[in-house]
């Protein structure tokens, strides 16, 4: 694996295409293509009124809110987390991130590799 240091804005933003996603983009900042084997780091941008899909999977998420107001629903419970907030989504939890503010919601999300 090689050292990597880049401006996140140079990483292409991809539309989140899963059913139920609205106005969400992801930048895959650190992935297997960089030689890492343990986790991926992603940068999400969600437009005002947008959201990720309501979904679940067998691995955890660690999330840090960089900007905005996030409504996080996890297994039917909803919390509102603002800039500087930290979220842990347990494995297999049904969850969704919504932009509840009047500016872009931006957050880092780390996930483990499961294969």
N, C-alpha and C positions, 0 to 999 in steps of 0.2 A: 504494500500500500504506500502511496506517495503522499507527502504533505500537500494540503490544499488550503488556499486562502483566496477567496473571491468575494466580490460584492454580490449579495443575494439578487440584486436587480439584473444581473447578467444571466441568471438562470431562467429559462423560459417559464412563463406562467401558463399552466394548462387548465382548461375548463374541467370542473368536476362533472363527470357525465353520468354518474349513477342516478337511477330513477329517484326523484324527490329532491335532488339538489337544485337550488335556485341561486344564481349569482355568486357562485363559489369558484375560486381558482386556487390551484396548488402549485408550488414550486418545490420540486424534489431536490433539496439542497445537498444532502449527503446520502448516498445510496450504495448498493453493491457495485455499481460501475466505478466507484471511488476505491473499491477494495475493502470496504468495511464488512464485517460479518455479524455484528451483534444488533445493530439498530439502524433505522433511517430517520433523518431529520427533514421535516417538511415545513413550509411556510404557507399558510393559508390567508387568503384575502376574500372577505365576504361583503358584498355590496349591502347598502341599507335595505332592510327588509328581506335579505337573502338568508339561506341556510344550507347546511349540509343535509344529506338524506337522513332519515330515521333508520338506523341500522345497528347491527351488532356483528362481532367477530370474536374469535377465541384468544385475542391478545389485548393487553392493556394499552392505554394511551397516557402519555405525560404531556400536558399542555401548559404553555405560558402565554398569557394575553399581553400582546405588545401595544395594542391600540384598540379603543372602542369599548362597547358594552355587549357582552356575550350572555345570551340565555342558554344555559346548558341543561338539557333534559337527560336524565339518566335513570332508567328503570321507573319511569313515571314521576320522578321527583325533579323539580326545576329549581335552579339557583341562577342568580344574576351575578356575573363576575366582570369587573372592569379592568382597565389597564393595570398591569402588575399582578393580576390574579393568577393563581395556579390551580389546575384541575387535574385530578386523577380519575380516569375512566377504567373501572375494573374489566377484566376479560368477560366476554359473553353478555355484557350489559347492553341493553337497547338504549341508544343515545343519539343526540342531535345537537348541533351548535347553530344558534340563530343570532343574527345581528339585530339587537334591540335598540341600537343607538341611531344617531343622525350623521354618522361618519362611517368610513370603512372599518370593519372589524378585521384585525390582523393578529394572527397568533402562530406560534411555533408548536408543532406537534411531533413528538418522537414516538416511534413504534418499534417493537422488536421484530427481527426477522424470525419467521416461524418455520421455514423449510430447511 
